[in-house]
Amino acid sequence: MRLAILDLGTNTFHLLIVDVNSEGATKTIYKSKRTVKLGEGAIHKSWIDVLPYDRGLHAIQEYAKIIRRHQADKVYGFATSAIRSATNGRRFVEEIFRVTGIRIEVISGLREAELIYYGVNQCVSIGERPALIMDIGGGSTEFIIADSSKIFWMHSFDIGAARLREMFRLSDPAAASEVRKIRLFLAKELQPLQDAVKKYPVRKLIGASGSFDTLAEMIGWHFHRHNSIKGVKTYRFNLEEYNQMHERLLSSTTKQRLKMKGLIKMRVDMIVPASICTHYVLKKFRLKEMILSKYALKEGALWELAGG
């Protein structure tokens, strides 16, 4: 069976087409991601603005052509934070169905967290001790406390990188007072996570895809002059290197970040709030390890669709 998976995120739309055999083994046929920045300009107002709306619709129409060309037997499409929180999000998915015939399921934050766990668990050896999994999206950030066999706790918070950027409108470079405001906001918003960590103590952070991919690649180029994550599914951060990169990002201007190797243009304005959030979590819970998982939401959905 040939499956096509569409992941409509706040910043990026992903398409994954795979063949699944009778034993559930998969072979990737096509993989693509497109920058849409669906939350640009109005995510903090729970709205998809006109230009992002049109970008998103155009991207899906192009993906629909690719899916037809590859003759997928089944299409599973799902949408996350920007669409589920937007008052015109349902209209957007209805229009996608009208112009492409593809049905998009708007999944809850908890369902998103569950699928992220399934993806990470196929990629990283979590182990028998609970770990904290974190996926920073554009609109939301999911946290999961789990070991390799079960989930103990999970939650989705509306503190994605694009949402934080729109809410706080950082200076260029970010002022220390602005960073403090974000940290105070995180302390308040993440109280349920603090309670959960008290109940289920963790020592390591597993960062899923997106911003963590970018941080790992930037660190590789800056400290070791090569792409440390090319051809690998996981990466263990040196926390001293990460802390230095974090300080470098905080003091950088947009113009300087545009020249940083490993930082794609789409993430130039979002990597600072993403790193502030990451740094806060590492320090708040005194975590001693940080590991990248290149597998996350869409890989979790694939695992489930292929039979788990």
N, C-alpha and C positions, 0 to 999 in steps of 0.2 A: 504494500500500500504506500502511496506517495502522499505525505502530509505537508501542508503549508501552514506555517504559524506566523501570525501577524501580531506584533507587540507594539501598541500605540502608546508610547510614553510621552511625557511632557516635553522633553527636548528632542527625542529621536524616535523615529518609526523604524522597526526592525522587521525584516522578512527572512524566515528560515524555511527552506524546503528540503525535506529528507525522505529517503526511502526506508521503510520499516519492514523487516522480514518476519516470518512466522514465529520466530523466537524472540522478537522484540528488539533485535539489534538494528541500529540505525546507520545510514550513510548519508552524509550531507551532499546535496545536489546543488544548492544555491544558498548564498547567505549575503545579506545586504543591510546597510543601515543608512537612513537619510535624516539629515538635520531639518527639523520643522519648527522647533521652538514654539510649540503650541501655546505655552504660557506667557509668551512675550507681551509685555505691556499691560496685561489685565488679569493675570492669575490671582493676584491678591484681591481682586474684585469679583472672583468666581465667575469669570467670563472668558470666552475665547474670542479674541479680537479679530477684526475683518481679515487682515493680512495673514496672520497665523492660520486662521480658518481655511483660507484659500490654499495656503501652502500644504496644509494637511490633506485636504481633499485631492489636490493634484498628486501628492505622493502616493495616496492610496490608489488612485486611478492608474498610475504607472505600475504599481505593484500588482494590481489586478491583471494587467496585460502579461506580466511575467509569470504569474500563477497559471494563467490560461496556456501560455506557451509551454510551460513545463507539465501541463496536464495533471495537476494535483487531483487526487481522488477525494480529499477532504481538506477543508480550510477551517482553521480555528483562529479567530481573531479576538483579541481582548484589549481593553483600554483601561488606563490607570488614572492617576490623580487629577491631571488637568481636565480630563473629560468628565470624570465622576463628580468633580466639585463645581463644574461650570453649569450655570443655569441654562445655557444653550448647548450643553454636552449631548443631551438626548437628541436634539435636532441634528447635531453633527453626525451621530451614528446612523440616524434615520436617512440622512442624505447620502451617506456612504452606501447604504443598502440600495437606495433608489438608483444610484448611478453605476454601481458595480455588481449588485446582487450578493455582496458579502455581508454576512451578519457579524456584528461586533458585540461581544459581551462586555459590559462595563462591570469590572470586578471590584469587590470591596477591598479595603486596605488589608483586612485579615487574610482574605483569599490570596492577595498579592504576596503577603509575607509567607504564607504556606508554600506557594509555588517557588519563591526564592529559596526557601530551605531545601526543597527537593532538588533544585539546581545545584546549590552549593554542596549538598551531600553527595552528589555524583562526581564532584571535582576535588574536594578537600577531605583529607582524613580528619574529621572533627575529633574523634576519640571518645572515650568514656566519660570524660569530665566536661560539664557544660561550658560552651563557648558562646560569645556574643557575636551574632551575625548582624551586619549593618549594610543596608543598600540605600545609598543616597540618590534619590531620583531628582527630577526637576521640581515636582510638586510636593512629593511626600518622601519621607525616609522611614524605611521599615527596620524594626529591630526584632530579632528572634533569639531567644536563649534556648539552646538545644545541644544534645550530643548526637552521635552518629545514628542513634536508634529512635529518638523521639524529640518532640518539641515540648519544652516546659512552659514557655510563655512567649507571646508575640504581640506586637502592636504596630500600627501604622500612624505616624505623626505627620501633620501638615507643616513640615519644616524642610522641604526640598530646597535645593540650591537656587533654582529660579525663583521660588516663592520668597526665600530669604533676601535675594537680591532686590526684588521688587518692593519688599516691605521696608528694607533698611537703606537702600540707595547709598551705598558706601562711597566715600570720597575716593580720589585717585591720586596717591595711594590711600588705603583705608586709614582713618585716624584711630588712635588707641582708644579714644572714648567710644567710637562706633563699635569697635570689636568688643569692648566691655558690655555694651548694650545688647549685642547678639548673645554673648555668653550668659547674661542675666535672663534673657528671654528663653534660652535653652534650659537653664536651670529650672525655670518655672514649668515650661512645657514638658520636660522630660522627667517630671516627678514620678509618674508611673513606672518608668524604666529604673529609677533609683530604688523604688520599692521592690521591684522584681529582682534586681541584682543583690539586694540584701537577702532575699529568700533563696536565690540560686546564684551563689558566688561564681564569678568567672575570672579567668586570668588572661584570656586572649581574645582579640578582636579579629573577626573574619570579614573583610570588606569585599562586597560583591560588585564586580563590574564597574562601569562608568567612571566615576571620579577616582576610584582606587586604581583602575587601569592607568589613568592619566598620571596620578601621583607616582606610581611605580615606574612608568616610562620616563618621566621627568627626572627622577632620582637616578635612574640608570644612565641617562645621557650626561647629567651634571657631574656625578661622582665617578662614573666608570667609563664614560665615553662610548657607550653602546646601549642598544635597546634590550634591557634586562628581561622583558616579558615576551619577546618574539619567540614563537614556537613552543611556549610553555602554557600550562593551564593554571598554575599557581605560582606565587612569589612570596617569599618571606622578607618583610621590610626590616631594614636596620633602623631602629627607632631614633638613633642619633642623627642619621641621615635625614629621616623624615622631619624631625624637629627643625633641622637647619633649613630644609626646603620650605617648611611652613613659615618660618620667619622671613625667608626670602620672598615668599608670595605676599605676605602682609605688607612688606615695605615696597612692593613693586607697583609700577603704574601699568595701565592697560597697554601702552606702547611697548614697555619692557617685556610684558608677558607675551605679546605677539611674537617676540623674537626667541622665546624660550623653547628649546628643542624638546619634543615630546608632548607639548601642549597644543592640541588642535584648536582652531579658531573658535569653534562652537563653545568650548569650555573656558575661554579666556576670561569672560566676565562672571563665570560661576564657580571657578576653582577656588577662589578666595573664601566665599561663604561655605563651600563644601569642606575645605580644610579647617576652617574655624570649628565646624561641627565635629569633624573627626578628632581634632586636637582636644576639644572639650571632653569628648567621651573617653579618650585615652587617659587624660589627666584625672578626670572625675573618679574613674573607677580603678585607677592605678594599674592599668593593664600593661603587661610585660611583653606581649607579643602582638604583632599585626601581620596577618596573612591575606593575600589577595586570592579571591576565587574569580576566575574568568567566567564561570557558569553562574547564572542567576535565574531571572524570571522565565525567559523563553525556553531555556534548557530544562527547567523544572516542569513547564507545561508539556514539553516534548516527552520527558520521562513518564509523565502521567498518561499522556495519550498513547504512548507505545506499550502501555500495560504495566508500568511501574515495576 
